[in-house]
Amino acid sequence: QVQLVESGGGSVQAGGSLRLSCAASGIVGTINTMGWYRQAPGKERELVAFISSGGISNYVDSVRGRFTISRDNAKNTVYLQMNSLLPEDTAVYYCKVSVRRLQVRDYWGQGTQVTVSS
């Protein structure tokens, strides 16, 4: 059974940093894209960043230059380094992993709260 365990969320002041981790276990197949999404209260879930199996990454404009996504394929883990945090970054952050076996399936983490105070 696939499990995604997230860690690293918390509360920081504006300008601070946090590093999120998401470790996948029980994977049968090949992990393709790994990504981070977030959902603020009253808003839809949005893609924050993703990274391909080959290491190509992309970001939503609002975090580009402040956040860095990376992955450790040996550990089936994806990270999100968040610097220069802003109050508008406050949200529940979810990781998503796309796994290819006979077909592609997406798996989600349970979410971790990030709160940035001004």
FIKOLZA-1660 file (N, C-alpha, C; in steps of 0.1 Angstrom, whole numbers, plus 5000, padded with zeros to 4 digits):
% residues 118
   i   px   py   pz ch aa at
   1 5008 4988 5000  A  Q  N
   1 5000 5000 5000  A  Q CA
   1 5009 5012 5000  A  Q  C
   2 5006 5022 4991  A  V  N
   2 5014 5034 4990  A  V CA
   2 5011 5043 5001  A  V  C
   3 5021 5049 5007  A  Q  N
   3 5019 5059 5018  A  Q CA
   3 5029 5070 5015  A  Q  C
   4 5023 5082 5016  A  L  N
   4 5031 5094 5015  A  L CA
   4 5031 5101 5029  A  L  C
   5 5043 5103 5035  A  V  N
   5 5044 5109 5048  A  V CA
   5 5051 5122 5047  A  V  C
   6 5043 5133 5050  A  E  N
   6 5049 5146 5049  A  E CA
   6 5054 5151 5063  A  E  C
   7 5063 5160 5063  A  S  N
   7 5068 5166 5075  A  S CA
   7 5074 5179 5072  A  S  C
   8 5077 5187 5083  A  G  N
   8 5084 5200 5081  A  G CA
   8 5075 5212 5082  A  G  C
   9 5062 5211 5083  A  G  N
   9 5054 5222 5084  A  G CA
   9 5055 5229 5097  A  G  C
  10 5049 5241 5099  A  G  N
  10 5050 5248 5111  A  G CA
  10 5046 5262 5110  A  G  C
  11 5049 5270 5120  A  S  N
  11 5046 5284 5120  A  S CA
  11 5059 5292 5121  A  S  C
  12 5060 5302 5112  A  V  N
  12 5072 5311 5111  A  V CA
  12 5067 5325 5109  A  V  C
  13 5076 5334 5111  A  Q  N
  13 5073 5348 5108  A  Q CA
  13 5077 5351 5094  A  Q  C
  14 5071 5361 5088  A  A  N
  14 5074 5365 5075  A  A CA
  14 5089 5367 5073  A  A  C
  15 5094 5362 5062  A  G  N
  15 5109 5363 5059  A  G CA
  15 5116 5350 5064  A  G  C
  16 5109 5342 5071  A  G  N
  16 5115 5329 5076  A  G CA
  16 5115 5318 5065  A  G  C
  17 5120 5307 5069  A  S  N
  17 5122 5295 5060  A  S CA
  17 5116 5283 5067  A  S  C
  18 5112 5274 5058  A  L  N
  18 5108 5260 5062  A  L CA
  18 5112 5251 5051  A  L  C
  19 5114 5238 5055  A  R  N
  19 5117 5228 5045  A  R CA
  19 5107 5217 5047  A  R  C
  20 5099 5214 5037  A  L  N
  20 5090 5203 5037  A  L CA
  20 5096 5191 5031  A  L  C
  21 5092 5179 5036  A  S  N
  21 5097 5166 5031  A  S CA
  21 5084 5157 5029  A  S  C
  22 5085 5149 5019  A  C  N
  22 5075 5139 5016  A  C CA
  22 5081 5126 5012  A  C  C
  23 5080 5116 5020  A  A  N
  23 5086 5103 5018  A  A CA
  23 5075 5093 5013  A  A  C
  24 5078 5087 5002  A  A  N
  24 5068 5077 4997  A  A CA
  24 5073 5063 5000  A  A  C
  25 5064 5054 5004  A  S  N
  25 5067 5040 5006  A  S CA
  25 5057 5031 5000  A  S  C
  26 5060 5019 4998  A  G  N
  26 5051 5009 4992  A  G CA
  26 5049 5011 4977  A  G  C
  27 5059 5018 4971  A  I  N
  27 5057 5021 4957  A  I CA
  27 5061 5009 4948  A  I  C
  28 5052 5005 4940  A  V  N
  28 5054 4995 4930  A  V CA
  28 5053 5001 4916  A  V  C
  29 5064 5002 4909  A  G  N
  29 5064 5009 4896  A  G CA
  29 5075 5020 4896  A  G  C
  30 5073 5029 4887  A  T  N
  30 5083 5040 4886  A  T CA
  30 5077 5053 4889  A  T  C
  31 5083 5061 4898  A  I  N
  31 5078 5074 4901  A  I CA
  31 5082 5084 4890  A  I  C
  32 5072 5090 4884  A  N  N
  32 5074 5100 4874  A  N CA
  32 5075 5114 4881  A  N  C
  33 5065 5122 4880  A  T  N
  33 5065 5136 4885  A  T CA
  33 5062 5135 4900  A  T  C
  34 5069 5144 4908  A  M  N
  34 5066 5146 4922  A  M CA
  34 5063 5161 4923  A  M  C
  35 5054 5164 4931  A  G  N
  35 5050 5178 4932  A  G CA
  35 5044 5182 4945  A  G  C
  36 5043 5195 4947  A  W  N
  36 5037 5201 4959  A  W CA
  36 5026 5210 4955  A  W  C
  37 5015 5209 4962  A  Y  N
  37 5003 5217 4960  A  Y CA
  37 5000 5224 4974  A  Y  C
  38 4992 5234 4973  A  R  N
  38 4987 5240 4986  A  R CA
  38 4973 5245 4985  A  R  C
  39 4967 5246 4996  A  Q  N
  39 4953 5250 4997  A  Q CA
  39 4951 5259 5009  A  Q  C
  40 4948 5272 5006  A  A  N
  40 4945 5281 5016  A  A CA
  40 4930 5281 5019  A  A  C
  41 4926 5286 5031  A  P  N
  41 4912 5286 5035  A  P CA
  41 4904 5293 5025  A  P  C
  42 4893 5287 5020  A  G  N
  42 4884 5294 5011  A  G CA
  42 4889 5294 4997  A  G  C
  43 4900 5288 4994  A  K  N
  43 4906 5288 4980  A  K CA
  43 4907 5274 4975  A  K  C
  44 4909 5273 4962  A  E  N
  44 4911 5260 4956  A  E CA
  44 4926 5256 4958  A  E  C
  45 4927 5243 4957  A  R  N
  45 4941 5238 4957  A  R CA
  45 4949 5242 4945  A  R  C
  46 4961 5246 4947  A  E  N
  46 4969 5251 4935  A  E CA
  46 4982 5244 4935  A  E  C
  47 4987 5242 4923  A  L  N
  47 5001 5236 4921  A  L CA
  47 5011 5247 4925  A  L  C
  48 5021 5243 4933  A  V  N
  48 5031 5252 4938  A  V CA
  48 5044 5249 4929  A  V  C
  49 5048 5236 4929  A  A  N
  49 5060 5233 4921  A  A CA
  49 5059 5218 4918  A  A  C
  50 5066 5214 4907  A  F  N
  50 5068 5200 4904  A  F CA
  50 5082 5197 4899  A  F  C
  51 5085 5185 4899  A  I  N
  51 5099 5181 4894  A  I CA
  51 5097 5168 4887  A  I  C
  52 5103 5167 4875  A  S  N
  52 5102 5155 4867  A  S CA
  52 5112 5144 4872  A  S  C
  53 5111 5132 4867  A  S  N
  53 5120 5122 4870  A  S CA
  53 5134 5125 4866  A  S  C
  54 5135 5134 4856  A  G  N
  54 5148 5138 4851  A  G CA
  54 5153 5150 4858  A  G  C
  55 5146 5155 4868  A  G  N
  55 5151 5167 4875  A  G CA
  55 5147 5180 4870  A  G  C
  56 5138 5181 4860  A  I  N
  56 5133 5194 4855  A  I CA
  56 5122 5198 4864  A  I  C
  57 5123 5211 4868  A  S  N
  57 5113 5216 4878  A  S CA
  57 5106 5229 4872  A  S  C
  58 5095 5232 4878  A  N  N
  58 5088 5244 4874  A  N CA
  58 5080 5248 4886  A  N  C
  59 5077 5261 4887  A  Y  N
  59 5071 5268 4898  A  Y CA
  59 5059 5277 4894  A  Y  C
  60 5050 5279 4903  A  V  N
  60 5040 5289 4901  A  V CA
  60 5047 5302 4903  A  V  C
  61 5043 5313 4896  A  D  N
  61 5050 5325 4896  A  D CA
  61 5051 5331 4910  A  D  C
  62 5042 5329 4918  A  S  N
  62 5042 5336 4931  A  S CA
  62 5053 5330 4940  A  S  C
  63 5059 5319 4937  A  V  N
  63 5069 5313 4946  A  V CA
  63 5083 5312 4939  A  V  C
  64 5083 5315 4926  A  R  N
  64 5095 5313 4919  A  R CA
  64 5106 5323 4924  A  R  C
  65 5118 5317 4926  A  G  N
  65 5129 5325 4932  A  G CA
  65 5129 5324 4947  A  G  C
  66 5118 5320 4954  A  R  N
  66 5118 5318 4968  A  R CA
  66 5118 5304 4973  A  R  C
  67 5111 5295 4965  A  F  N
  67 5110 5281 4968  A  F CA
  67 5118 5273 4959  A  F  C
  68 5123 5261 4964  A  T  N
  68 5131 5252 4956  A  T CA
  68 5126 5238 4958  A  T  C
  69 5123 5231 4948  A  I  N
  69 5118 5217 4949  A  I CA
  69 5130 5208 4945  A  I  C
  70 5131 5197 4952  A  S  N
  70 5142 5188 4948  A  S CA
  70 5137 5174 4952  A  S  C
  71 5144 5164 4947  A  R  N
  71 5140 5150 4950  A  R CA
  71 5152 5141 4952  A  R  C
  72 5150 5131 4960  A  D  N
  72 5161 5121 4962  A  D CA
  72 5154 5108 4958  A  D  C
  73 5158 5103 4946  A  N  N
  73 5152 5091 4940  A  N CA
  73 5155 5079 4948  A  N  C
  74 5166 5078 4954  A  A  N
  74 5170 5066 4962  A  A CA
  74 5161 5065 4974  A  A  C
  75 5156 5076 4979  A  K  N
  75 5148 5076 4991  A  K CA
  75 5133 5078 4988  A  K  C
  76 5130 5079 4975  A  N  N
  76 5116 5082 4971  A  N CA
  76 5110 5094 4978  A  N  C
  77 5118 5104 4979  A  T  N
  77 5114 5116 4988  A  T CA
  77 5115 5129 4979  A  T  C
  78 5106 5138 4981  A  V  N
  78 5106 5151 4975  A  V CA
  78 5106 5161 4986  A  V  C
  79 5113 5172 4983  A  Y  N
  79 5115 5183 4993  A  Y CA
  79 5110 5196 4987  A  Y  C
  80 5106 5205 4996  A  L  N
  80 5103 5219 4992  A  L CA
  80 5110 5228 5002  A  L  C
  81 5120 5235 4997  A  Q  N
  81 5127 5245 5005  A  Q CA
  81 5120 5258 5003  A  Q  C
  82 5115 5264 5014  A  M  N
  82 5107 5276 5012  A  M CA
  82 5114 5287 5020  A  M  C
  83 5119 5297 5013  A  N  N
  83 5126 5308 5019  A  N CA
  83 5118 5321 5017  A  N  C
  84 5121 5331 5024  A  S  N
  84 5114 5344 5023  A  S CA
  84 5099 5343 5023  A  S  C
  85 5095 5335 5033  A  L  N
  85 5080 5332 5033  A  L CA
  85 5072 5345 5036  A  L  C
  86 5060 5345 5030  A  L  N
  86 5051 5356 5031  A  L CA
  86 5038 5351 5037  A  L  C
  87 5030 5360 5044  A  P  N
  87 5018 5356 5050  A  P CA
  87 5008 5349 5039  A  P  C
  88 5009 5353 5027  A  E  N
  88 5001 5347 5017  A  E CA
  88 5005 5333 5013  A  E  C
  89 5016 5328 5018  A  D  N
  89 5020 5314 5017  A  D CA
  89 5013 5305 5027  A  D  C
  90 5006 5311 5036  A  T  N
  90 4999 5303 5046  A  T CA
  90 4989 5294 5039  A  T  C
  91 4990 5281 5042  A  A  N
  91 4981 5271 5035  A  A CA
  91 4985 5257 5041  A  A  C
  92 4976 5247 5037  A  V  N
  92 4980 5233 5039  A  V CA
  92 4987 5229 5026  A  V  C
  93 4999 5223 5028  A  Y  N
  93 5007 5219 5017  A  Y CA
  93 5006 5204 5015  A  Y  C
  94 5003 5199 5003  A  Y  N
  94 5002 5185 5000  A  Y CA
  94 5012 5181 4990  A  Y  C
  95 5018 5169 4991  A  C  N
  95 5026 5164 4981  A  C CA
  95 5018 5154 4972  A  C  C
  96 5022 5153 4960  A  K  N
  96 5016 5144 4951  A  K CA
  96 5027 5137 4943  A  K  C
  97 5025 5124 4942  A  V  N
  97 5035 5115 4934  A  V CA
  97 5027 5108 4923  A  V  C
  98 5032 5108 4911  A  S  N
  98 5027 5101 4900  A  S CA
  98 5035 5088 4898  A  S  C
  99 5028 5077 4898  A  V  N
  99 5035 5064 4897  A  V CA
  99 5031 5057 4884  A  V  C
 100 5040 5052 4876  A  R  N
 100 5037 5045 4864  A  R CA
 100 5040 5030 4866  A  R  C
 101 5030 5022 4864  A  R  N
 101 5032 5008 4863  A  R CA
 101 5025 5003 4850  A  R  C
 102 5014 4998 4851  A  L  N
 102 5006 4995 4838  A  L CA
 102 5000 5008 4833  A  L  C
 103 4996 5016 4843  A  Q  N
 103 4991 5029 4840  A  Q CA
 103 4996 5039 4850  A  Q  C
 104 4993 5052 4848  A  V  N
 104 4998 5062 4858  A  V CA
 104 4987 5065 4869  A  V  C
 105 4992 5064 4881  A  R  N
 105 4983 5067 4892  A  R CA
 105 4989 5078 4901  A  R  C
 106 4980 5087 4906  A  D  N
 106 4985 5097 4915  A  D CA
 106 4982 5094 4929  A  D  C
 107 4991 5097 4938  A  Y  N
 107 4990 5095 4952  A  Y CA
 107 4992 5108 4959  A  Y  C
 108 4985 5111 4970  A  W  N
 108 4986 5123 4978  A  W CA
 108 4990 5121 4992  A  W  C
 109 4998 5131 4997  A  G  N
 109 5001 5131 5011  A  G CA
 109 4989 5136 5019  A  G  C
 110 4990 5135 5033  A  Q  N
 110 4979 5139 5041  A  Q CA
 110 4978 5154 5044  A  Q  C
 111 4989 5161 5040  A  G  N
 111 4989 5176 5041  A  G CA
 111 4996 5180 5054  A  G  C
 112 5003 5191 5053  A  T  N
 112 5010 5197 5064  A  T CA
 112 5008 5212 5065  A  T  C
 113 5004 5217 5076  A  Q  N
 113 5001 5231 5077  A  Q CA
 113 5013 5240 5078  A  Q  C
 114 5013 5251 5070  A  V  N
 114 5023 5261 5070  A  V CA
 114 5016 5274 5073  A  V  C
 115 5020 5281 5084  A  T  N
 115 5015 5293 5088  A  T CA
 115 5025 5304 5089  A  T  C
 116 5024 5315 5082  A  V  N
 116 5033 5326 5081  A  V CA
 116 5027 5338 5087  A  V  C
 117 5032 5343 5098  A  S  N
 117 5027 5355 5104  A  S CA
 117 5034 5368 5100  A  S  C
 118 5027 5379 5100  A  S  N
 118 5034 5391 5096  A  S CA
 118 5040 5399 5108  A  S  C
% end
